[in-house]
Each structure stands twice: as structure tokens, then as C-alpha cells.
């Protein structure tokens, strides 16, 4: 099914992008990922906690959770993403029985039923790429233990800009490979041109690019600026939501908002941490 969707141009190959990111994973990036989890979850350790990573992607945050002491279960719909997560486990936690990795879909309720419940359910920038975001948001709710945490990140609704970017993403996925570079190049100029010029005029050429993903700049999650550009331009299916809609959705299902980090209305995700009421 995944391969068919990619062949039709209905789905971006996220796993292929993550495969290229793996060469960049080092101790500094892992520590940044750990800091990101500790910060939003307001916990110095995840010792003795269970952690479900929905849409594990590169596997970086599953790795971070495991290093913080959690018993981790990771899954992804994209087979290449599953392979990436297994690669990171092989590097840092080979033969570890406390970290399980498998392929699965957050839209497959039969699969989800067999997972059980978790102290932390984590899905950063994933549910809006399923093609059925609201169903995915619904499906994760029973996976959270009473008094457990749900940590999700969802793209912000920018109105007309969102409509335009959705067209770009769809065009990218439907365009033959040799011509995708043109779309990517034009989008790169739009996304990074103003920042590049600003840094140059301020006497710090390339500063934002070099510091991207660090705590003082960018997302602070240890990500790569170029891989994030490719992910943004190609990331399809693509849905969005205003933060108040996400808040209302989970409030109606017995969750209390514990932390909120907004993107300020930009081309990024709002991050939510909800606690499930007992």
C-alpha cells in the first residue's frame, strides 16, 4: 500500500529523507533531542516509564527516550523509516529487549489495539501526514495511560499560505524525479532567502544555517536544515489545524493541556503536551 501511494504521487517518501539524515546523527544531536523531550515533558528522566513513538522517522527521538531510561516501542508506516530506527538501535542499543521496533499505521485500529497503553505517547509532526489527521488524533487517545502524557506536534493553519504550500507539496510528489530539484530549489530560495540575506547584512553569513536545530536557534531538536527543507517541500499528505481546535478536541476526550509551544503562526508545528485525566 505504501509503495503504491508513493508511485501514484500521493505520498512523500519520508523514510528516504531520514535515511540521508542518519549520517548526521552524532552525540550533539542526540543530546539536543534528549533536551527537547525533557523540556516539554518537564521531566529529567523517563526511568521506568513506557514510551510509544508513533511515526518514529529517523529513530532519533526513540533513541533519546531510551537513553533517558524509558522502555520504548517504535513504529512507522514507511518501511524505510522503520529501517532507520532499527539502524539507530543497532548503533546504540543492539539486542536491547527494552526497545521494540515494528511497522504499523496509526490508522490501523486492529494494530493499535495490540499495543496496550503507555506513560508517554509521542508523535511529532506525523499525524498531519497520514491523510486522515482527525482520525489519527482520535486513534491515539486510548494509547495513553490515565495520568499519562500525550506529546504531539501539528502544523499550524496559515490560511491562504497553507493552501498554496499544499499545492507545492502535491506538485512535488507528482513530478518525475529529475524535475523535483527545480521545485525544491525555488522553495529553498523562498524559505531561506530572507534569512540568508539578513545574516549577511548583519555580518554573520550562514549563522542561522550553522546553528539550526540548536537550543539557541531553530527548533532545538537536533534536526538538519536541508533535510527539514526537503521534508517541508515534499511532505504530503498535508493537513493543518489551529491550536485551539487541537485543544478543544482533546479537552472533549478527557485530556488537560500541560504544555503548549506555538510556532507564532509560521510554517511550523505547534507542540502540545496533554495529560490524560484518571
C-alpha positions as CSV (number, residue, x, y, z in Angstrom):
1,X,0.0,0.0,0.0
2,X,2.8,2.5,0.9
3,X,4.7,1.8,-2.3
4,X,1.5,2.2,-4.3
5,X,0.8,5.6,-2.7
6,X,4.3,6.7,-3.4
7,X,4.1,5.5,-7.0
8,X,0.9,7.4,-7.6
9,X,2.4,10.6,-6.2
10,X,0.0,10.5,-3.2
11,X,2.7,10.2,-0.5
12,X,6.2,11.6,0.1
13,X,9.0,9.1,0.9
14,X,9.8,10.4,4.3
15,X,12.0,7.4,5.0
16,X,14.3,8.1,2.1
17,X,14.9,11.6,3.6
18,X,15.5,10.2,7.0
19,X,18.0,7.6,5.6
20,X,20.2,10.5,4.4
21,X,19.8,12.2,7.8
22,X,21.3,9.2,9.7
23,X,24.8,10.2,8.5
24,X,24.5,13.4,10.5
25,X,23.4,11.8,13.8
26,X,26.0,12.3,16.5
27,X,26.3,12.8,20.2
28,X,25.4,16.5,20.0
29,X,22.2,15.9,18.0
30,X,21.2,13.1,20.4
31,X,21.7,15.4,23.4
32,X,19.6,18.1,21.8
33,X,16.8,15.5,21.2
34,X,17.0,14.5,24.8
35,X,16.8,18.1,26.0
36,X,13.7,18.6,23.8
37,X,11.9,15.7,25.5
38,X,12.9,16.8,29.0
39,X,11.9,20.3,28.3
40,X,8.3,19.8,27.0
41,X,7.7,16.8,29.3
42,X,9.1,18.6,32.3
43,X,11.0,15.5,33.4
44,X,14.7,15.0,33.8
45,X,14.4,11.2,33.4
46,X,12.0,8.7,31.9
47,X,13.3,5.9,34.0
48,X,10.7,3.2,34.5
49,X,8.3,4.9,32.0
50,X,6.9,3.4,28.9
51,X,7.2,5.4,25.7
52,X,5.4,4.9,22.4
53,X,6.9,6.7,19.4
54,X,4.2,6.9,16.6
55,X,5.9,7.6,13.3
56,X,9.5,7.2,14.5
57,X,11.1,8.5,11.4
58,X,14.8,8.5,11.8
59,X,14.5,6.9,15.2
60,X,16.3,9.9,16.9
61,X,13.6,10.5,19.5
62,X,13.1,6.8,20.2
63,X,16.8,6.7,20.9
64,X,16.6,9.8,23.1
65,X,13.8,8.4,25.1
66,X,15.7,5.1,25.6
67,X,18.8,7.0,26.7
68,X,16.6,8.8,29.3
69,X,15.6,5.4,30.7
70,X,12.2,4.7,29.0
71,X,11.1,1.3,27.7
72,X,10.4,2.2,24.1
73,X,8.1,0.9,21.4
74,X,8.5,2.5,18.0
75,X,6.5,2.1,14.8
76,X,6.2,3.8,11.4
77,X,4.2,3.3,8.3
78,X,7.1,4.0,6.0
79,X,9.4,0.8,5.7
80,X,12.5,3.0,5.2
81,X,11.7,4.8,8.4
82,X,11.4,1.5,10.2
83,X,14.8,0.6,8.8
84,X,16.3,3.9,10.0
85,X,15.0,3.4,13.6
86,X,16.5,-0.2,13.6
87,X,19.8,1.2,12.3
88,X,20.0,3.7,15.3
89,X,19.1,0.9,17.7
90,X,21.8,-1.2,16.2
91,X,24.3,1.5,16.7
92,X,23.5,2.4,20.3
93,X,21.3,-0.3,21.9
94,X,22.0,-3.6,20.0
95,X,19.9,-6.6,21.2
96,X,18.1,-4.4,23.8
97,X,14.8,-6.1,24.8
98,X,13.5,-2.7,26.2
99,X,13.3,-1.2,22.7
100,X,10.8,-2.7,20.2
101,X,10.5,-1.5,16.6
102,X,7.9,-2.6,14.1
103,X,6.0,-1.4,11.0
104,X,2.4,-0.2,11.5
105,X,-0.1,2.5,10.8
106,X,-1.8,4.9,13.3
107,X,-4.9,4.5,11.1
108,X,-4.9,0.7,11.6
109,X,-7.1,0.2,14.7
110,X,-6.6,-3.6,14.8
111,X,-2.8,-2.9,15.0
112,X,-3.2,-0.3,17.7
113,X,-5.4,-2.4,19.9
114,X,-2.4,-4.8,20.4
115,X,-0.1,-2.1,21.6
116,X,-1.5,-1.5,25.1
117,X,-1.2,1.8,26.9
118,X,1.9,4.0,27.7
119,X,3.1,6.6,30.1
120,X,4.2,8.8,27.2
121,X,2.7,8.7,23.7
122,X,4.9,10.8,21.3
123,X,4.1,11.8,17.7
124,X,6.0,14.8,16.5
125,X,5.0,16.1,13.0
126,X,3.4,12.8,12.0
127,X,-0.4,12.7,12.3
128,X,-0.9,15.6,9.8
129,X,0.8,13.4,7.1
130,X,-1.5,10.4,7.4
131,X,-4.1,11.6,5.0
132,X,-6.7,11.4,7.8
133,X,-5.4,13.6,10.6
134,X,-8.5,13.8,12.7
135,X,-9.0,10.1,12.7
136,X,-5.3,9.7,13.7
137,X,-5.7,12.2,16.5
138,X,-8.7,10.1,17.7
139,X,-6.9,6.8,17.4
140,X,-4.0,7.8,19.7
141,X,-6.2,8.7,22.7
142,X,-6.8,5.2,24.1
143,X,-3.0,4.5,23.9
144,X,-2.3,7.0,26.8
145,X,-2.5,5.6,30.3
146,X,-4.6,7.5,32.9
147,X,-2.4,10.4,34.1
148,X,-0.1,9.6,31.1
149,X,1.2,12.2,28.7
150,X,0.4,12.8,25.0
151,X,3.1,14.8,23.2
152,X,2.1,15.8,19.6
153,X,3.1,18.4,17.1
154,X,0.7,19.6,14.4
155,X,1.3,22.0,11.6
156,X,-0.3,25.4,12.1
157,X,-3.1,26.6,9.8
158,X,-1.8,29.7,7.9
159,X,-4.9,30.1,5.8
160,X,-4.1,31.0,2.2
161,X,-0.4,30.2,2.6
162,X,-1.4,26.7,3.7
163,X,-3.4,26.2,0.5
164,X,-0.5,27.3,-1.6
165,X,2.0,25.1,0.1
166,X,-0.3,22.1,-0.2
167,X,-0.3,22.7,-3.9
168,X,3.5,22.8,-3.9
169,X,3.8,19.6,-1.9
170,X,1.3,17.8,-4.2
171,X,3.1,19.0,-7.3
172,X,6.5,17.9,-5.9
173,X,5.2,14.3,-5.2
174,X,3.5,14.1,-8.7
175,X,6.5,15.4,-10.6
176,X,9.1,13.0,-12.1
177,X,12.3,12.8,-10.1
178,X,14.6,14.8,-12.4
179,X,12.3,17.8,-12.2
180,X,11.8,17.8,-8.4
181,X,15.1,19.6,-7.9
182,X,13.6,22.7,-9.7
183,X,10.7,22.8,-7.3
184,X,13.0,22.2,-4.3
185,X,15.4,24.9,-5.4
186,X,12.6,27.6,-5.8
187,X,11.1,26.6,-2.5
188,X,14.6,26.8,-0.8
189,X,15.0,30.4,-2.1
190,X,11.6,31.3,-0.7
191,X,12.2,29.6,2.7
192,X,15.8,30.5,3.3
193,X,16.5,33.5,1.1
194,X,15.4,36.3,3.5
195,X,17.2,34.7,6.5
196,X,20.4,34.2,4.4
197,X,20.3,37.9,3.3
198,X,19.6,39.1,6.9
199,X,22.6,37.1,8.3
200,X,24.8,38.5,5.6
201,X,23.8,42.1,6.3
202,X,24.3,41.6,10.0
203,X,27.9,40.5,9.4
204,X,27.2,36.8,10.3
205,X,26.9,34.9,6.9
206,X,25.4,31.5,7.4
207,X,24.9,31.9,11.2
208,X,21.3,30.6,11.3
209,X,22.0,27.7,9.0
210,X,25.0,26.6,11.1
211,X,23.1,26.9,14.3
212,X,19.9,25.3,13.1
213,X,18.5,22.7,15.4
214,X,20.4,24.0,18.4
215,X,18.7,25.3,21.5
216,X,19.6,29.0,20.7
217,X,18.3,28.8,17.1
218,X,15.8,26.9,15.0
219,X,13.7,24.1,16.5
220,X,16.2,23.0,19.1
221,X,15.6,19.3,18.3
222,X,18.9,18.4,16.6
223,X,17.5,18.4,13.1
224,X,19.2,19.2,9.8
225,X,18.2,22.4,7.9
226,X,18.4,20.8,4.5
227,X,16.6,17.6,5.5
228,X,13.8,19.8,7.0
229,X,13.5,21.8,3.8
230,X,13.1,18.6,1.8
231,X,10.6,17.3,4.4
232,X,8.7,20.5,4.2
233,X,8.5,20.8,0.4
234,X,7.7,17.1,-0.2
235,X,5.7,16.4,2.9
236,X,2.4,15.1,1.5
237,X,-0.4,14.3,2.5
238,X,-0.6,17.6,4.4
239,X,-3.2,18.8,6.9
240,X,-3.2,21.6,9.5
241,X,-5.1,22.9,12.5
242,X,-5.3,26.0,14.6
243,X,-4.1,25.3,18.1
244,X,-7.5,26.0,19.7
245,X,-9.0,23.2,17.6
246,X,-6.5,20.7,18.9
247,X,-7.1,21.9,22.5
248,X,-10.8,21.6,22.2
249,X,-10.5,18.1,20.5
250,X,-8.6,16.6,23.4
251,X,-10.4,18.5,26.1
252,X,-13.6,16.8,25.0
253,X,-11.8,13.5,25.3
254,X,-10.7,13.9,28.9
255,X,-7.3,15.4,28.4
256,X,-5.8,18.5,30.1
257,X,-3.3,20.7,28.3
258,X,0.0,20.7,30.3
259,X,2.4,22.5,27.9
260,X,2.0,24.4,24.7
261,X,4.7,25.7,22.4
262,X,3.4,27.6,19.4
263,X,5.2,28.5,16.2
264,X,3.9,32.0,16.2
265,X,1.8,31.5,13.1
266,X,4.8,30.4,10.9
267,X,5.4,27.5,8.6
268,X,6.0,25.1,11.5
269,X,4.3,22.9,14.1
270,X,2.5,23.8,17.3
271,X,3.7,21.4,20.1
272,X,1.2,20.2,22.7
273,X,1.6,18.1,25.8
274,X,-1.7,16.8,27.2
275,X,-2.3,14.8,30.4
276,X,-5.0,12.2,30.4
277,X,-7.3,12.6,33.3
278,X,-7.8,9.5,35.5
